[in-house]
């Protein structure tokens, strides 16, 4: 079978973000601004990859409410094929975050119990088995239950698909533990990597060995503006992103990095080129107030990569 397209399983919900205007005053009222938009690790990546020219299908649990309708509209706008598992009597999950004036996360609440209902039994549906079987890449995020992630990744590998995951949070990334041998790449920040490895790396260069000991063959571990390490088998690349000026919002930057990296990987680029593509997609997103920058495109990504490479 000729495999085409990307199947993404995971979070597609409503993001609410409040940004404090001045210095953060704990346990007090803080002046600021509020915004809402569809989000979720998997859904952010789905829209990014669709804007980069890929055929993307999104599979996610969703409630039968207005929030779910907003997610569906956002999928249509981005060119994502929407395949929700809709629970008409339930509410679509939400993620509510408070950011400081620099755009960094202060605290967040994830109201996402609906995702727990997406059990491995769902994967037995013929339509989903056919979707996985026809896909070149299966990407999932840690919003889904551990047993579902393990079953999905095993099914994808059995079907000959490339596989990738997004860590989402330190609390949730451990859901990938049993599925690590079936993952080609896992995208993590340092806190998520420490939760998964059960130890902290002394330097970013130590992450590949710590994570390989848990069964992970490849991935990227980021450290904000610090150095990131990308690894695949015995190869590892350590690079720092170029400094940025004003940051619009950090939300979605990790999902964008995964998107840019995977787009380059699917195009057959080297590990170093894939990381450069990931950095470029993250930079485009960081300059935007949105979790998915509507200006992301193959052209803007190429321009960002060229600018980062220098003269």
C-alpha positions as CSV (number, residue, x, y, z in Angstrom):
1,X,0.0,0.0,0.0
2,X,1.2,3.5,-0.9
3,X,1.1,5.5,2.3
4,X,0.2,9.2,2.2
5,X,-0.8,11.8,4.8
6,X,-0.6,12.2,8.5
7,X,-3.0,10.8,11.1
8,X,-3.0,12.7,14.4
9,X,-4.6,11.4,17.6
10,X,-4.9,13.6,20.7
11,X,-6.0,16.9,22.1
12,X,-8.3,19.2,20.2
13,X,-10.1,21.5,22.7
14,X,-10.5,25.1,23.8
15,X,-7.5,27.1,25.1
16,X,-8.2,30.0,27.4
17,X,-5.2,32.2,28.2
18,X,-4.9,35.2,30.5
19,X,-1.8,37.4,30.3
20,X,-0.8,39.6,33.2
21,X,0.0,43.1,32.1
22,X,2.6,44.1,34.7
23,X,4.6,42.3,37.4
24,X,2.9,39.2,38.7
25,X,1.3,39.7,42.1
26,X,0.6,36.2,43.7
27,X,-2.6,35.8,45.6
28,X,-4.0,39.1,44.2
29,X,-5.9,40.5,41.4
30,X,-3.7,41.2,38.4
31,X,-4.6,43.5,35.5
32,X,-4.3,41.7,32.1
33,X,-5.9,40.5,28.9
34,X,-7.9,37.4,28.1
35,X,-8.1,35.4,24.9
36,X,-9.7,32.1,23.8
37,X,-8.8,29.9,20.8
38,X,-8.9,26.2,19.8
39,X,-5.8,24.4,20.9
40,X,-4.4,21.1,22.1
41,X,-0.9,19.6,21.4
42,X,-2.2,17.3,18.6
43,X,-4.5,19.9,17.1
44,X,-1.8,22.6,17.1
45,X,0.5,20.2,15.2
46,X,-2.3,19.2,12.9
47,X,-3.0,22.8,11.8
48,X,0.7,23.5,11.5
49,X,1.4,20.5,9.3
50,X,-1.7,21.2,7.1
51,X,-0.4,24.8,6.6
52,X,2.9,23.3,5.6
53,X,1.2,21.4,2.8
54,X,0.5,18.0,4.3
55,X,-2.8,16.0,4.2
56,X,-3.7,15.7,7.8
57,X,-6.5,13.9,9.6
58,X,-7.3,14.7,13.2
59,X,-8.9,12.2,15.5
60,X,-9.9,13.5,19.0
61,X,-12.7,13.1,21.6
62,X,-15.0,16.1,21.6
63,X,-18.2,17.2,23.3
64,X,-21.4,18.1,21.6
65,X,-21.2,21.8,22.5
66,X,-20.2,25.2,21.2
67,X,-16.6,24.7,22.1
68,X,-16.6,21.6,19.9
69,X,-18.1,23.6,17.0
70,X,-15.2,26.1,17.3
71,X,-12.7,23.3,17.1
72,X,-14.4,21.9,14.0
73,X,-14.4,25.4,12.4
74,X,-10.7,25.8,13.1
75,X,-10.0,22.5,11.5
76,X,-11.8,23.5,8.4
77,X,-10.1,26.8,8.2
78,X,-6.6,25.2,8.4
79,X,-7.4,22.5,5.9
80,X,-7.4,19.6,8.5
81,X,-9.7,16.6,7.9
82,X,-11.7,16.4,11.1
83,X,-12.7,13.0,12.5
84,X,-13.9,13.6,16.0
85,X,-15.2,11.0,18.4
86,X,-18.2,13.1,19.6
87,X,-19.9,12.6,22.9
88,X,-23.0,14.6,22.6
89,X,-23.8,14.7,26.3
90,X,-20.3,15.8,27.3
91,X,-18.4,19.0,27.3
92,X,-15.4,19.6,25.1
93,X,-12.2,19.7,27.2
94,X,-10.6,23.1,28.1
95,X,-7.1,24.3,29.0
96,X,-6.9,27.5,31.1
97,X,-3.6,29.2,31.5
98,X,-2.2,32.3,33.2
99,X,0.9,33.8,31.6
100,X,3.1,36.5,33.0
101,X,3.8,39.7,31.1
102,X,6.7,38.0,29.2
103,X,4.4,35.3,28.0
104,X,5.7,32.6,30.3
105,X,3.4,30.2,32.0
106,X,2.5,30.9,35.7
107,X,-0.1,28.2,36.2
108,X,-2.7,26.3,34.2
109,X,-5.7,24.0,34.7
110,X,-6.5,21.2,32.3
111,X,-10.2,20.1,32.4
112,X,-9.8,17.1,30.2
113,X,-11.5,14.1,31.7
114,X,-13.3,13.5,28.4
115,X,-10.1,12.2,26.8
116,X,-10.0,9.3,29.3
117,X,-13.1,7.9,27.5
118,X,-11.0,7.3,24.3
119,X,-10.1,3.7,25.2
120,X,-8.2,1.2,23.1
121,X,-11.5,-0.3,22.0
122,X,-12.0,2.8,19.9
123,X,-9.0,1.8,17.8
124,X,-10.8,-1.4,16.7
125,X,-13.1,0.6,14.5
126,X,-12.5,-0.3,10.9
127,X,-12.3,3.4,9.8
128,X,-9.5,4.1,12.3
129,X,-7.6,1.0,11.4
130,X,-7.8,1.9,7.8
131,X,-6.7,5.5,8.5
132,X,-3.6,4.3,10.4
133,X,-2.8,1.7,7.7
134,X,-2.9,4.3,5.0
135,X,-0.8,7.0,6.8
136,X,2.8,7.7,6.4
137,X,3.1,9.2,9.9
138,X,1.0,8.7,13.1
139,X,1.4,11.5,15.6
140,X,-0.2,11.4,19.0
141,X,0.0,13.5,22.2
142,X,-0.1,12.5,25.9
143,X,-3.7,13.8,26.4
144,X,-5.0,10.2,25.6
145,X,-4.9,7.4,28.1
146,X,-1.7,5.4,28.5
147,X,-3.3,2.1,27.3
148,X,-4.7,3.9,24.2
149,X,-1.3,5.4,23.3
150,X,0.4,2.0,23.7
151,X,-2.1,0.3,21.5
152,X,-2.1,3.0,18.9
153,X,1.6,3.1,18.6
154,X,1.9,-0.7,18.3
155,X,-0.9,-0.7,15.7
156,X,1.0,2.0,13.7
157,X,4.3,0.2,13.8
158,X,2.6,-3.0,12.7
159,X,1.2,-1.1,9.8
160,X,4.6,0.2,8.8
161,X,4.0,3.8,9.8
162,X,6.5,6.3,11.2
163,X,5.5,7.3,14.6
164,X,5.9,10.4,16.8
165,X,4.6,11.8,20.1
166,X,4.2,15.1,21.9
167,X,4.8,15.1,25.7
168,X,2.2,17.8,26.6
169,X,3.2,18.0,30.3
170,X,5.4,16.3,33.0
171,X,2.3,14.7,34.5
172,X,1.0,13.3,31.3
173,X,4.2,12.3,29.4
174,X,4.7,9.2,31.5
175,X,1.6,7.8,29.7
176,X,4.1,7.1,26.8
177,X,6.2,4.8,29.0
178,X,5.0,1.4,27.7
179,X,4.8,2.7,24.1
180,X,8.3,4.1,23.9
181,X,9.7,1.1,21.9
182,X,7.1,1.9,19.2
183,X,8.0,5.6,18.9
184,X,10.4,7.0,16.3
185,X,10.4,10.5,17.8
186,X,9.1,12.0,21.0
187,X,9.1,15.8,21.5
188,X,9.7,17.0,25.1
189,X,10.8,19.9,27.2
190,X,13.4,19.3,29.9
191,X,10.7,18.9,32.7
192,X,8.9,16.3,30.7
193,X,12.1,14.5,29.8
194,X,13.0,14.3,33.5
195,X,9.6,12.9,34.4
196,X,9.9,10.2,31.7
197,X,13.5,9.3,32.5
198,X,13.1,9.5,36.2
199,X,16.2,11.6,36.5
200,X,17.5,15.0,35.5
201,X,20.3,15.5,32.9
202,X,23.3,17.4,34.0
203,X,23.6,18.8,30.5
204,X,21.3,18.6,27.4
205,X,23.8,16.2,25.8
206,X,22.9,13.6,28.5
207,X,19.3,13.3,27.5
208,X,19.7,10.8,24.7
209,X,21.3,8.2,26.9
210,X,18.9,8.7,29.8
211,X,15.9,8.3,27.5
212,X,17.4,5.5,25.5
213,X,17.7,3.6,28.7
214,X,13.9,3.8,28.9
215,X,13.4,2.5,25.4
216,X,13.2,5.7,23.3
217,X,15.1,5.6,20.1
218,X,14.7,9.2,18.9
219,X,13.4,12.6,19.9
220,X,14.0,16.2,20.7
221,X,14.4,17.7,24.2
222,X,14.2,21.5,24.4
223,X,15.2,23.9,27.1
224,X,13.3,27.1,26.2
225,X,15.9,29.6,24.8
226,X,18.7,27.2,25.8
227,X,20.3,24.4,23.8
228,X,18.1,21.5,22.5
229,X,19.2,18.1,21.7
230,X,17.8,16.0,18.8
231,X,18.7,12.3,18.6
232,X,18.0,9.3,16.4
233,X,19.6,6.0,17.2
234,X,23.3,6.6,17.8
235,X,23.3,10.2,16.3
236,X,22.7,13.3,18.4
237,X,22.7,17.0,17.5
238,X,23.0,19.7,20.1
239,X,22.0,23.2,19.0
240,X,20.6,26.4,20.5
241,X,17.8,28.4,18.8
242,X,18.8,31.9,17.7
243,X,17.7,34.6,20.1
244,X,14.4,36.2,19.4
245,X,13.2,39.7,20.1
246,X,9.7,40.3,21.6
247,X,7.8,37.1,22.2
248,X,4.0,37.1,21.5
249,X,3.2,33.9,23.5
250,X,5.0,30.7,24.3
251,X,1.8,28.6,23.9
252,X,2.2,26.2,21.0
253,X,5.9,26.7,20.5
254,X,6.7,23.1,21.3
255,X,4.0,21.8,19.0
256,X,5.3,24.0,16.2
257,X,8.8,22.7,16.7
258,X,7.5,19.1,16.4
259,X,5.6,20.2,13.2
260,X,8.6,21.8,11.6
261,X,10.9,18.9,12.5
262,X,8.5,16.3,11.2
263,X,7.8,18.2,8.0
264,X,11.6,18.1,7.3
265,X,11.8,14.5,8.4
266,X,9.1,13.5,5.9
267,X,11.0,15.4,3.2
268,X,14.0,13.2,3.9
269,X,16.2,15.9,5.5
270,X,19.0,15.2,7.9
271,X,18.6,15.2,11.7
272,X,20.4,18.6,11.9
273,X,18.2,20.0,9.1
274,X,15.1,18.7,10.9
275,X,16.1,20.5,14.1
276,X,16.7,23.7,12.2
277,X,13.2,23.4,10.6
278,X,11.7,22.8,14.1
279,X,13.4,25.9,15.5
280,X,12.2,27.9,12.5
281,X,8.5,26.8,13.0
282,X,8.8,27.5,16.8
283,X,10.2,31.0,16.1
284,X,7.3,31.9,13.8
285,X,4.9,30.8,16.4
286,X,6.6,32.6,19.3
287,X,6.3,35.9,17.5
288,X,2.5,35.4,17.2
289,X,-0.1,35.9,20.0
290,X,-1.7,32.6,18.8
291,X,-0.8,29.0,19.5
292,X,-0.8,28.4,15.7
293,X,0.4,31.2,13.6
294,X,-1.8,31.6,10.6
295,X,1.2,33.0,8.6
296,X,3.0,29.7,8.8
297,X,3.6,28.3,5.4
298,X,6.3,26.5,3.4
299,X,7.5,29.9,2.2
300,X,7.7,31.5,5.7
301,X,9.4,28.5,7.1
302,X,12.0,28.5,4.4
303,X,12.6,32.2,4.9
304,X,13.0,31.8,8.7
305,X,15.4,28.9,8.2
306,X,17.4,31.0,5.8
307,X,17.5,34.0,8.2
308,X,18.6,31.7,11.0
309,X,21.4,30.2,8.9
310,X,22.8,33.7,8.4
311,X,24.8,35.0,5.4
